Amino acid sequence: MVDSYGQLCGHEKNNLRDSTILLTDCGDSLGYYLEHFFAHFPEELQIESIIAL
């Protein structure tokens, strides 16, 4: 996950600032990864909230 975070450019990080992330179908491998990625870096990405269904 740290490698993926490191590959985000400043513009991509700014796009996530103060956002609410809605993830659906978190039971598959990609959804599982994304859920854990956003949960691991909420302060760094300045994410308002994460909703995982």
Residue pairs with C-beta under 8 A, 6 or more apart in sequence:
1 36
1 37
1 40
1 41
4 37
5 37
5 41
5 44
13 44
13 45
13 46
16 45
16 46
16 47
17 45
17 46
17 47
18 46
18 47
18 48
19 47
19 48
20 47
20 48
20 49
20 50
20 51
21 38
21 47
21 49
21 50
21 51
22 51
22 53
23 31
23 34
23 35
23 38
23 50
23 51
23 52
23 53
24 31
24 53
25 31
25 53
26 32
26 34
26 35
26 52
26 53
31 52
35 50
35 52
38 45
38 47
38 50
39 50
41 47
42 50
